[in-house]
Amino acid sequence: MKASHIVIVFYVLTIIQFSCQSRSSNDDMDAATFSNPLDVAFGDPFVLDGNDGKFYMYGTGAGAKDGFVAFSSDDLVNWESEGQVFTGNTEDSWSVANFWAPEVYKFDDRFYLFYSADWKVNPNRDDENFRIGVAVSDLPTGPFIDLKDEPIFDPGYPIIDANVYQDENGKFYLYYSRACYQHPVESEIADWARSQNLYDEVEESWIYGVEMSSDFMSTIGDPVLLLRPPVKMDDKNAEWESRSVTSKEVNRRWTEGSFIFKFKDTYYMMYSANHFGGEHYAVGYATGTSPLGPFTKASNNPVLESNRNTGGTVTGTGHNMVLFSPDKRLMYTVYHGRTEKTGNERVVFIDKVTINEEGKLEVDGPTLGLQPLPDIVR
């Protein structure tokens, strides 16, 4: 072979090798990063660590018919549909419509799905007749079957957004939001709304907690009021929790979508405020020393909100939950939001959470740029 030919062959092989190395490097980089939002379009996302090498996500919508679908992932970023895992509005079910906010927990090798829906028992024909029920399955992908043909309990008013916590002493607690429906509340913000000829009344939703039996069939004792919108205008949380009213969006103030966890010796309750369908939906938190409080709202709220005021495109961030790494060193929050590209469709985000030495919680989000994969895979 001529020397010139040898040079040409060497040059070609070098280019091929460099191209392969470059492609491999880019693939590795792509595999090690992700960007929000995830390719899952529903609201109220909840992620379960199945302890089987997979995570399972449940939420509101995503094409479910009178029930819920699930997705699975081994990296919290790439999700595959598992199809519909629960179906209500059947001849044997207590639920008939508006299936919202599912959360799934694993206890004693069984999986329990807590959810909100309209109750078929509705003698007053209320427009909002929500209650909370529980279904069970041997698999995280269902099928889930109702434990009984009625809600867990009936507090006498519509309730949504179940969240369950098992304390270190083994006791179970159910947290929920009393719906705004038919719940007008007097406050300085209600006085202001009347003075502006906006609304004659302002309805509110409040978060309650109650102990629950270990078989999840009933509650123990009376529900305890834990969080509500501020009464005074000069309260540090009044402005952001009242934006749906002050923006003339609707005559309601929400406190909903609670998620409780314990970090060191403190109980943290994250919650959402404002209309879930609007741009002002945002997340705050409160702290307490016991599962049933009392809870004190943080001064640095909201910790997750629209980034439009800072040049971003994300709005309607809320109804979040928190995932921990196996060593409890890292925390991530999963929540829904909207972007200019997704319009009114709610999509799922995941971002880092930090708590400093003084107990101050912060969320690094909402984000849209590239970031490392969540480092909590078991």
C-alpha positions in Angstrom: 0.0 0.0 0.0 1.2 3.4 -0.9 2.2 5.8 1.9 -0.5 8.3 0.8 -3.1 5.6 1.0 -2.0 4.7 4.5 -2.3 8.3 5.6 -5.8 8.5 4.2 -7.0 5.3 5.9 -5.5 6.4 9.2 -7.3 9.8 8.8 -10.6 8.1 8.1 -10.2 5.7 11.1 -9.4 8.6 13.4 -12.5 10.5 12.3 -14.7 7.4 12.9 -13.2 6.8 16.3 -13.6 10.4 17.4 -17.2 10.4 16.1 -18.0 7.3 18.1 -16.4 8.7 21.2 -18.2 11.9 20.8 -21.5 10.2 20.3 -20.9 8.0 23.3 -20.0 11.0 25.4 -23.2 12.8 24.4 -25.3 9.8 25.0 -23.8 9.5 28.5 -24.5 13.2 29.1 -28.1 12.8 27.9 -28.5 9.7 30.0 -27.3 11.5 33.1 -29.5 14.6 32.8 -33.1 15.6 32.3 -35.2 18.7 32.0 -38.7 19.5 33.2 -41.5 19.0 32.5 -41.6 15.2 32.4 -43.5 13.4 29.7 -46.5 12.8 31.9 -49.6 14.9 31.6 -51.8 14.9 34.6 -52.5 16.8 37.9 -51.9 16.0 41.5 -49.0 13.6 40.9 -48.0 11.2 43.6 -44.9 8.9 43.4 -44.5 5.6 45.3 -41.2 3.9 45.7 -42.2 0.3 45.1 -38.9 -1.0 46.6 -38.8 -3.3 43.6 -36.4 -1.2 41.5 -39.3 0.8 40.2 -41.2 4.0 41.0 -44.9 4.3 40.4 -46.8 7.5 39.6 -50.5 8.2 40.1 -52.5 11.3 39.4 -55.6 13.0 38.2 -56.5 12.6 34.5 -54.2 11.2 31.8 -57.2 9.7 30.0 -58.5 7.7 32.9 -62.3 6.9 32.7 -63.9 7.1 36.2 -60.7 6.2 37.9 -56.9 6.4 37.7 -54.0 5.3 35.5 -50.5 4.6 36.7 -47.0 5.1 35.2 -43.8 3.3 36.1 -40.1 4.3 35.9 -36.7 3.1 37.1 -35.1 6.6 37.1 -38.0 9.0 38.0 -37.6 10.7 34.5 -38.6 8.2 31.9 -42.2 6.8 32.5 -44.2 4.1 30.9 -48.0 3.8 31.2 -49.3 0.8 33.2 -52.9 1.6 32.1 -55.9 2.1 34.3 -55.4 0.7 37.8 -58.6 1.7 39.4 -62.2 2.1 38.1 -65.0 3.6 40.1 -68.6 4.5 39.2 -69.6 0.8 39.0 -72.7 -0.9 40.4 -70.7 -1.9 43.6 -68.8 1.4 44.2 -69.6 4.3 46.4 -68.0 6.8 44.0 -69.7 8.2 40.9 -67.7 11.0 39.4 -64.8 13.5 39.7 -62.0 11.1 40.6 -59.1 13.2 42.0 -55.8 13.2 43.8 -54.9 9.5 44.2 -52.1 8.5 46.6 -50.8 5.0 47.0 -48.9 3.5 50.0 -47.4 0.1 50.7 -48.2 -1.3 54.1 -47.6 -5.0 55.0 -46.9 -6.0 51.4 -50.2 -4.6 50.2 -50.9 -1.4 48.3 -53.5 1.1 49.4 -55.0 3.8 47.1 -56.6 6.8 48.8 -58.6 9.0 46.6 -61.4 11.7 46.3 -64.6 11.3 44.4 -68.3 12.3 44.4 -70.3 10.1 46.8 -73.5 8.5 45.4 -75.3 9.3 48.6 -76.4 12.9 47.9 -79.9 13.6 49.3 -79.4 17.4 49.0 -78.2 17.1 45.4 -75.1 19.1 46.2 -72.9 20.1 43.3 -69.8 19.2 45.2 -70.3 16.0 47.2 -66.7 14.8 47.5 -65.6 12.2 50.0 -62.4 10.1 50.5 -62.2 6.4 50.0 -59.6 3.7 50.0 -58.9 0.7 47.6 -56.4 -2.1 47.9 -54.3 -4.3 45.6 -51.6 -6.9 45.9 -49.7 -5.0 43.2 -48.8 -1.3 42.6 -50.3 -1.6 39.2 -53.6 -2.9 40.5 -56.3 -3.6 40.0 -57.4 -1.7 43.1 -60.6 -2.7 44.7 -62.5 -0.6 47.2 -62.2 -1.8 50.8 -65.9 -1.0 51.4 -68.9 0.4 49.5 -68.7 3.8 51.3 -66.1 6.5 52.1 -63.7 6.1 55.0 -65.9 8.5 57.0 -68.4 11.3 56.5 -67.5 14.6 58.3 -70.7 16.2 57.0 -69.1 18.4 54.4 -67.3 17.7 51.1 -63.6 16.7 51.4 -60.7 16.1 48.9 -57.0 15.5 48.7 -56.2 12.6 51.0 -52.7 12.3 52.4 -51.7 9.5 54.8 -48.9 9.4 57.4 -47.7 6.7 59.7 -46.0 8.1 62.7 -43.0 6.5 64.5 -45.4 5.0 67.1 -47.3 3.2 64.4 -50.4 5.4 64.5 -51.9 6.4 61.1 -53.2 9.8 60.3 -55.4 11.0 57.5 -55.1 14.6 56.2 -57.7 16.2 53.9 -59.0 19.5 52.7 -62.5 20.7 53.4 -63.8 21.9 50.0 -64.7 25.6 49.5 -68.2 24.6 48.5 -70.8 26.3 50.8 -68.1 27.4 53.2 -68.2 31.3 53.2 -65.7 32.7 55.8 -65.5 36.2 57.2 -62.0 37.8 57.1 -60.4 41.0 56.2 -60.0 39.8 52.6 -63.7 39.1 52.4 -64.3 42.7 53.7 -62.0 44.0 51.0 -63.7 42.0 48.3 -67.0 43.5 49.3 -65.6 47.0 49.5 -64.3 46.6 45.9 -67.7 45.3 44.7 -66.0 42.1 43.7 -67.8 39.4 45.7 -70.5 39.3 48.4 -68.7 36.4 50.1 -65.4 34.5 49.9 -65.5 30.7 50.4 -62.5 28.9 51.9 -61.0 25.4 52.1 -59.3 24.3 55.3 -56.9 21.4 56.0 -57.8 18.9 58.7 -56.1 15.9 60.2 -57.6 12.9 62.0 -56.2 9.6 63.4 -57.2 6.6 61.3 -57.7 3.0 62.2 -54.9 0.6 61.2 -57.3 -1.2 58.8 -58.2 2.1 57.2 -61.9 1.4 57.6 -62.7 4.3 59.9 -61.3 7.3 61.8 -60.6 7.8 65.5 -61.7 10.9 67.3 -62.7 14.2 65.9 -60.8 15.9 63.0 -58.5 18.7 64.0 -58.2 22.0 62.0 -54.6 22.4 61.0 -54.3 25.1 58.3 -56.6 27.8 56.9 -56.1 31.0 54.9 -55.1 34.0 56.9 -57.8 36.2 58.5 -55.8 39.4 58.6 -54.5 41.3 55.6 -51.2 42.0 57.3 -50.4 38.3 57.8 -47.2 37.4 56.0 -49.1 34.7 54.0 -52.2 36.7 53.2 -51.0 38.2 49.9 -49.9 35.0 48.1 -52.8 32.9 49.5 -55.4 35.4 48.3 -54.3 36.0 44.7 -57.2 34.1 43.2 -59.5 36.7 44.9 -57.4 39.8 44.5 -56.8 39.0 40.8 -60.6 38.8 40.3 -60.3 35.1 39.3 -62.8 33.6 41.7 -64.4 34.2 45.2 -62.5 31.3 46.8 -59.3 30.8 48.8 -57.9 27.3 48.9 -55.8 25.5 51.4 -55.4 22.0 49.9 -53.1 19.3 48.5 -51.3 18.8 51.8 -48.3 16.5 52.2 -46.7 15.8 55.6 -43.3 14.4 56.5 -40.9 14.5 59.4 -37.4 15.8 59.2 -35.3 15.5 62.3 -37.7 16.5 65.1 -40.0 18.6 63.1 -43.2 17.8 61.1 -43.4 19.6 57.8 -46.7 20.1 56.1 -46.6 21.4 52.5 -49.8 22.7 51.0 -51.2 24.5 48.0 -53.2 27.7 47.8 -55.2 29.5 45.1 -57.2 28.0 42.2 -55.7 24.8 40.8 -56.8 25.8 37.3 -55.2 29.2 37.4 -51.7 30.7 37.2 -51.5 31.7 40.9 -51.5 28.1 42.2 -48.5 27.9 44.5 -47.0 25.9 47.4 -46.2 26.9 51.0 -45.3 24.9 54.1 -45.9 25.0 57.9 -44.1 23.2 60.8 -45.2 21.6 64.0 -44.0 19.3 66.7 -46.7 16.6 66.4 -48.7 15.0 63.6 -51.8 17.0 64.5 -50.0 20.2 65.2 -50.4 23.0 65.9 -48.7 24.1 62.7 -47.1 27.4 62.1 -46.8 28.7 58.5 -43.4 29.7 57.3 -42.4 33.3 56.7 -40.6 32.4 53.4 -43.8 31.2 51.7 -44.5 30.5 48.9 -41.6 28.2 48.2 -42.9 27.1 44.8 -44.8 29.5 42.5 -45.0 30.8 38.9 -41.7 32.0 37.5 -43.3 34.3 35.0 -42.3 37.4 37.0 -38.7 36.5 36.6 -38.9 35.8 32.9 -40.0 32.2 33.0 -42.9 30.4 31.4 -44.2 28.1 34.2 -47.4 28.8 36.0 -49.9 26.9 38.2 -47.3 25.0 40.2 -48.9 23.0 43.0 -50.3 19.8 44.7 -46.8 18.5 45.5 -45.3 15.5 47.3 -41.8 14.8 48.5 -39.4 11.9 47.8 -36.4 11.1 49.9 -33.1 9.4 49.0 -32.4 6.1 50.9 -30.1 7.9 53.3 -32.5 10.8 53.7 -29.8 13.2 52.5 -31.6 14.3 49.4 -35.2 15.4 48.8 -37.1 16.0 45.7 -40.6 17.4 45.2 -43.0 16.2 42.5 -45.8 18.5 41.4 -47.8 19.7 38.5 -47.6 22.9 36.6 -48.2 24.5 33.2 -45.9 26.0 30.6 -46.6 28.3 27.6 -46.1 25.2 25.4 -48.5 22.9 27.3 -51.2 25.6 27.7 -53.9 24.5 30.1 -52.7 20.9 30.3 -51.1 20.1 33.6 -47.7 18.4 33.3 -45.4 16.9 35.9 -42.2 18.5 37.3 -39.6 17.2 39.7 -37.2 19.5 41.5 -34.8 19.5 44.5 -35.9 20.4 48.0 -33.5 21.6 50.8 -33.8 22.2 54.5 -31.1 24.2 56.1 -29.7 24.0 59.7 -32.4 26.5 60.9 -35.2 24.3 59.4 -35.9 26.6 56.5 -37.3 24.7 53.5 -36.7 25.8 50.0 -37.6 24.4 46.5 -35.2 24.7 43.6 -37.9 25.3 41.1 -39.8 25.5 38.9 -36.9 24.6 36.5 -36.9 24.0 32.8 -33.1 23.6 32.1 -30.9 20.6 32.1 -30.1 19.1 35.5 -28.7 15.8 36.9 -31.0 12.8 37.2 -32.6 12.6 40.6 -30.1 10.8 42.8 -32.5 8.6 44.8 -32.7 5.4 42.8 -32.3 2.5 45.2 
